Amino acid sequence: MYFTGIIIAICTFLTIGIWHPIVIKTEYYWGTRPWVVFLAVGLASIVAALFIENTIISASVGVFGASALWGIGELFEQKKRVERGWFPKNPKRKSS
């Protein structure tokens, strides 16, 4: 039996699960300004995945990078969710 696909699926599920609270906390504490960090992390991860020979690790790093890039859009969507009142607004942070 080959478990590569299932291992990659589990890593993908966990990566998406990790990025969800990262986006929420990032917007809460810093607003949308760190989108550039998400971009840098995403691009660096995707480029790194190109040079990793191990299929499982390469796929996991690539998924991590793609999730970071997807997180940019989600960061701006999270801002809208906060404006709609769906998530709490940080009272100590000035608007970005």
TORTIBA-292860 format. One record per residue: residue number from 1; residue in one letter; x, y, z of N, C-alpha, C, O in turn. Coordinates in Angstrom, 1 decimal, padded with zeros to 4 digits, always signed. Layout:
   n res   n_c1   n_c2   n_c3  ca_c1  ca_c2  ca_c3   c_c1   c_c2   c_c3   o_c1   o_c2   o_c3
 NUM   A      X      Y      Z      X      Y      Z      X      Y      Z      X      Y      Z
...
// end
This chain:
   n res   n_c1   n_c2   n_c3  ca_c1  ca_c2  ca_c3   c_c1   c_c2   c_c3   o_c1   o_c2   o_c3
   1   M +000.8 -001.2 +000.0 +000.0 +000.0 +000.0 +000.9 +001.2 +000.0 +002.0 +001.3 +000.5
   2   Y +000.4 +002.3 -000.6 +001.1 +003.5 -000.7 +000.3 +004.6 +000.1 -000.9 +004.9 -000.2
   3   F +001.0 +005.2 +001.0 +000.3 +006.2 +001.8 +000.7 +007.7 +001.5 +000.2 +008.6 +002.2
   4   T +001.4 +007.9 +000.4 +001.9 +009.2 +000.1 +000.7 +010.2 -000.1 +000.7 +011.3 +000.5
   5   G -000.3 +009.8 -000.8 -001.5 +010.7 -001.0 -002.2 +011.0 +000.2 -002.6 +012.1 +000.4
   6   I -002.4 +010.0 +001.1 -003.1 +010.3 +002.4 -002.2 +011.2 +003.3 -002.8 +012.0 +004.0
   7   I -000.9 +011.0 +003.3 -000.1 +011.8 +004.1 -000.1 +013.3 +003.6 -000.2 +014.2 +004.4
   8   I -000.1 +013.4 +002.3 -000.2 +014.8 +001.7 -001.5 +015.4 +002.1 -001.6 +016.6 +002.4
   9   A -002.6 +014.6 +002.0 -003.9 +015.1 +002.3 -004.0 +015.6 +003.8 -004.6 +016.6 +004.1
  10   I -003.4 +014.8 +004.7 -003.4 +015.2 +006.1 -002.6 +016.4 +006.3 -003.0 +017.3 +007.0
  11   C -001.5 +016.5 +005.7 -000.6 +017.7 +005.8 -001.4 +019.0 +005.2 -001.3 +020.0 +005.8
  12   T -002.1 +018.8 +004.1 -002.9 +019.9 +003.6 -004.0 +020.3 +004.5 -004.2 +021.5 +004.7
  13   F -004.7 +019.4 +005.1 -005.7 +019.7 +006.0 -005.2 +020.4 +007.2 -005.8 +021.4 +007.7
  14   L -004.1 +020.0 +007.8 -003.5 +020.6 +008.9 -003.0 +022.0 +008.6 -003.1 +022.9 +009.4
  15   T -002.4 +022.2 +007.4 -001.9 +023.5 +007.0 -003.0 +024.5 +006.9 -002.9 +025.6 +007.4
  16   I -004.1 +024.1 +006.3 -005.2 +025.0 +006.2 -005.8 +025.3 +007.6 -006.1 +026.5 +007.8
  17   G -005.8 +024.3 +008.4 -006.3 +024.5 +009.8 -005.4 +025.5 +010.6 -005.8 +026.2 +011.4
  18   I -004.1 +025.4 +010.3 -003.1 +026.3 +010.9 -003.3 +027.8 +010.4 -003.3 +028.7 +011.2
  19   W -003.5 +027.9 +009.1 -003.6 +029.3 +008.5 -004.8 +030.0 +008.9 -004.8 +031.3 +009.0
  20   H -005.9 +029.3 +009.2 -007.2 +029.9 +009.5 -007.0 +030.8 +010.8 -007.3 +032.0 +010.7
  21   P -006.5 +030.3 +011.9 -006.4 +031.2 +013.0 -005.2 +032.3 +012.8 -005.3 +033.3 +013.4
  22   I -004.2 +031.9 +012.0 -003.2 +032.9 +011.8 -003.8 +034.2 +011.1 -003.4 +035.3 +011.5
  23   V -004.6 +033.9 +010.1 -005.3 +035.1 +009.4 -006.1 +035.9 +010.4 -006.1 +037.1 +010.4
  24   I -006.9 +035.2 +011.2 -007.8 +035.9 +012.2 -007.0 +036.7 +013.2 -007.3 +037.9 +013.4
  25   K -005.9 +036.1 +013.8 -005.1 +036.8 +014.7 -004.3 +038.0 +014.1 -004.1 +039.0 +014.7
  26   T -003.8 +037.7 +012.9 -003.0 +038.8 +012.2 -003.9 +040.0 +012.0 -003.5 +041.1 +012.2
  27   E -005.1 +039.8 +011.5 -006.0 +040.9 +011.2 -006.4 +041.6 +012.6 -006.5 +042.8 +012.6
  28   Y -006.6 +040.8 +013.6 -007.0 +041.4 +014.9 -005.9 +042.3 +015.4 -006.2 +043.4 +015.9
  29   Y -004.6 +041.9 +015.4 -003.5 +042.6 +016.0 -002.9 +043.7 +015.1 -002.4 +044.7 +015.6
  30   W -002.8 +043.4 +013.8 -002.1 +044.2 +012.9 -002.9 +044.7 +011.7 -002.3 +045.5 +010.9
  31   G -004.1 +044.3 +011.5 -004.9 +044.7 +010.4 -004.4 +044.0 +009.1 -004.0 +042.8 +009.2
  32   T -004.5 +044.6 +008.0 -004.1 +044.0 +006.7 -002.7 +044.3 +006.3 -002.2 +043.8 +005.3
  33   R -002.0 +045.2 +007.1 -000.6 +045.6 +006.7 +000.3 +044.4 +006.5 +001.2 +044.5 +005.6
  34   P +000.3 +043.3 +007.2 +001.2 +042.2 +007.0 +001.0 +041.3 +005.8 +001.6 +040.3 +005.7
  35   W +000.2 +041.8 +004.9 +000.0 +041.0 +003.7 +001.3 +040.8 +002.9 +001.4 +039.7 +002.2
  36   V +002.2 +041.7 +003.0 +003.5 +041.5 +002.3 +004.3 +040.4 +002.9 +005.0 +039.7 +002.2
  37   V +004.1 +040.2 +004.2 +004.8 +039.0 +004.9 +004.2 +037.7 +004.4 +005.0 +036.8 +004.1
  38   F +002.9 +037.7 +004.2 +002.2 +036.5 +003.7 +002.8 +036.2 +002.3 +003.0 +035.1 +001.9
  39   L +002.9 +037.3 +001.5 +003.4 +037.2 +000.1 +004.8 +036.6 +000.1 +005.1 +035.7 -000.6
  40   A +005.7 +037.2 +000.9 +007.1 +036.7 +001.0 +007.2 +035.3 +001.5 +007.9 +034.5 +000.9
  41   V +006.4 +034.9 +002.5 +006.4 +033.5 +003.0 +005.9 +032.6 +001.9 +006.5 +031.5 +001.7
  42   G +004.8 +033.0 +001.3 +004.2 +032.1 +000.2 +005.1 +031.9 -000.9 +005.3 +030.7 -001.4
  43   L +005.7 +033.0 -001.5 +006.6 +032.8 -002.6 +007.9 +032.0 -002.2 +008.3 +031.2 -003.0
  44   A +008.4 +032.3 -001.1 +009.6 +031.6 -000.6 +009.4 +030.1 -000.5 +010.2 +029.3 -000.8
  45   S +008.2 +029.8 +000.1 +007.8 +028.4 +000.3 +007.6 +027.6 -001.0 +008.1 +026.5 -001.2
  46   I +007.0 +028.3 -002.0 +006.8 +027.7 -003.3 +008.1 +027.5 -004.0 +008.3 +026.4 -004.7
  47   V +009.0 +028.5 -004.0 +010.3 +028.3 -004.6 +011.1 +027.2 -003.9 +011.7 +026.4 -004.6
  48   A +011.0 +027.1 -002.6 +011.7 +026.1 -001.8 +011.2 +024.7 -002.2 +012.0 +023.8 -002.4
  49   A +009.9 +024.6 -002.4 +009.3 +023.3 -002.8 +009.8 +022.8 -004.1 +009.9 +021.6 -004.3
  50   L +010.2 +023.7 -005.0 +010.8 +023.3 -006.3 +012.1 +022.5 -006.1 +012.5 +021.8 -007.0
  51   F +012.8 +022.8 -005.0 +014.2 +022.2 -004.8 +014.2 +021.1 -003.8 +015.3 +020.6 -003.5
  52   I +013.1 +020.7 -003.3 +013.0 +019.6 -002.4 +012.7 +018.3 -003.1 +011.6 +018.2 -003.8
  53   E +013.5 +017.3 -003.0 +013.4 +016.1 -003.7 +012.3 +015.2 -003.2 +011.5 +014.5 -003.9
  54   N +012.1 +015.1 -001.8 +011.1 +014.2 -001.2 +009.7 +014.7 -001.5 +009.4 +015.9 -001.3
  55   T +008.9 +013.9 -002.1 +007.6 +014.2 -002.6 +006.7 +014.7 -001.5 +006.0 +015.8 -001.7
  56   I +006.7 +014.1 -000.4 +005.8 +014.5 +000.7 +006.2 +015.8 +001.3 +005.3 +016.7 +001.5
  57   I +007.5 +016.0 +001.5 +007.9 +017.3 +002.1 +007.7 +018.4 +001.0 +007.3 +019.5 +001.4
  58   S +008.1 +018.2 -000.2 +007.9 +019.2 -001.2 +006.4 +019.6 -001.4 +006.1 +020.8 -001.5
  59   A +005.5 +018.6 -001.4 +004.1 +018.9 -001.5 +003.6 +019.7 -000.3 +002.9 +020.7 -000.4
  60   S +004.1 +019.3 +000.9 +003.7 +020.0 +002.1 +004.2 +021.4 +002.1 +003.4 +022.4 +002.5
  61   V +005.4 +021.7 +001.7 +006.0 +023.0 +001.7 +005.2 +023.8 +000.6 +004.9 +025.0 +000.8
  62   G +004.9 +023.2 -000.5 +004.2 +023.9 -001.6 +002.8 +024.3 -001.1 +002.3 +025.4 -001.4
  63   V +002.1 +023.4 -000.4 +000.8 +023.7 +000.1 +000.8 +024.8 +001.1 +000.0 +025.6 +001.2
  64   F +001.9 +024.8 +002.0 +002.1 +025.8 +003.0 +002.2 +027.2 +002.2 +001.6 +028.2 +002.7
  65   G +003.0 +027.2 +001.2 +003.2 +028.4 +000.4 +001.9 +028.9 -000.3 +001.6 +030.1 -000.2
  66   A +001.2 +028.0 -000.9 -000.1 +028.3 -001.5 -001.1 +028.8 -000.5 -001.9 +029.7 -000.7
  67   S -001.1 +028.2 +000.7 -002.0 +028.7 +001.8 -001.6 +030.1 +002.3 -002.5 +030.9 +002.6
  68   A -000.3 +030.4 +002.3 +000.1 +031.7 +002.7 -000.4 +032.8 +001.6 -000.9 +033.8 +002.0
  69   L -000.3 +032.4 +000.4 -000.8 +033.3 -000.7 -002.3 +033.4 -000.6 -002.8 +034.5 -000.8
  70   W -003.0 +032.4 -000.4 -004.4 +032.4 -000.2 -004.8 +033.3 +001.0 -005.8 +033.9 +001.0
  71   G -004.0 +033.2 +002.0 -004.2 +034.0 +003.2 -004.2 +035.5 +003.0 -004.8 +036.2 +003.8
  72   I -003.6 +036.0 +001.9 -003.6 +037.4 +001.6 -005.0 +037.8 +001.3 -005.5 +038.8 +001.9
  73   G -005.7 +037.1 +000.5 -007.1 +037.4 +000.2 -008.0 +037.2 +001.4 -008.9 +038.0 +001.6
  74   E -007.7 +036.2 +002.2 -008.5 +036.0 +003.4 -008.3 +037.1 +004.4 -009.2 +037.4 +005.2
  75   L -007.1 +037.6 +004.5 -006.8 +038.7 +005.4 -007.7 +039.9 +005.1 -008.3 +040.5 +006.0
  76   F -007.9 +040.3 +003.8 -008.8 +041.4 +003.4 -010.2 +041.0 +003.6 -011.1 +041.8 +004.0
  77   E -010.6 +039.7 +003.4 -011.9 +039.3 +003.7 -012.2 +039.3 +005.2 -013.3 +039.7 +005.6
  78   Q -011.2 +039.0 +006.0 -011.4 +039.0 +007.4 -011.7 +040.5 +007.9 -012.5 +040.7 +008.8
  79   K -011.0 +041.4 +007.3 -011.3 +042.8 +007.6 -012.7 +043.2 +007.3 -013.4 +043.8 +008.1
  80   K -013.3 +042.7 +006.2 -014.7 +042.9 +005.9 -015.6 +042.2 +007.0 -016.6 +042.7 +007.3
  81   R -015.2 +041.0 +007.4 -016.0 +040.3 +008.4 -016.0 +041.0 +009.7 -017.1 +041.1 +010.4
  82   V -014.9 +041.6 +010.0 -014.8 +042.4 +011.3 -015.7 +043.7 +011.1 -016.5 +044.0 +012.1
  83   E -015.7 +044.3 +010.0 -016.5 +045.5 +009.7 -018.0 +045.1 +009.8 -018.8 +046.0 +010.2
  84   R -018.4 +043.9 +009.4 -019.8 +043.5 +009.5 -020.2 +043.1 +010.9 -021.4 +042.9 +011.1
  85   G -019.2 +042.9 +011.8 -019.5 +042.6 +013.1 -019.5 +041.1 +013.4 -019.9 +040.6 +014.4
  86   W -019.0 +040.3 +012.4 -019.0 +038.8 +012.5 -017.8 +038.4 +013.4 -017.9 +037.3 +014.0
  87   F -016.8 +039.2 +013.5 -015.6 +038.9 +014.4 -015.3 +040.2 +015.2 -015.7 +041.3 +014.8
  88   P -014.7 +040.0 +016.4 -014.5 +041.2 +017.2 -013.4 +042.1 +016.7 -012.4 +041.6 +016.0
  89   K -013.6 +043.4 +016.9 -012.6 +044.4 +016.5 -011.6 +044.6 +017.6 -012.1 +044.7 +018.8
  90   N -010.4 +044.8 +017.4 -009.4 +045.1 +018.4 -009.5 +046.5 +018.8 -009.2 +047.4 +018.0
  91   P -010.0 +046.8 +020.0 -010.2 +048.2 +020.4 -008.9 +049.0 +020.6 -008.9 +050.2 +020.5
  92   K -007.8 +048.3 +020.8 -006.5 +049.0 +021.0 -005.8 +049.3 +019.7 -004.8 +050.1 +019.7
  93   R -006.3 +048.8 +018.6 -005.6 +049.0 +017.3 -006.3 +050.1 +016.5 -007.5 +050.1 +016.4
  94   K -005.5 +051.0 +015.9 -006.0 +052.0 +015.0 -006.3 +051.4 +013.7 -005.7 +050.3 +013.3
  95   S -007.3 +051.9 +013.0 -007.7 +051.4 +011.7 -006.5 +051.4 +010.7 -005.6 +052.3 +010.7
  96   S -006.5 +050.3 +009.8 -005.4 +050.3 +008.8 -006.0 +050.5 +007.4 -005.3 +050.5 +006.5
// end
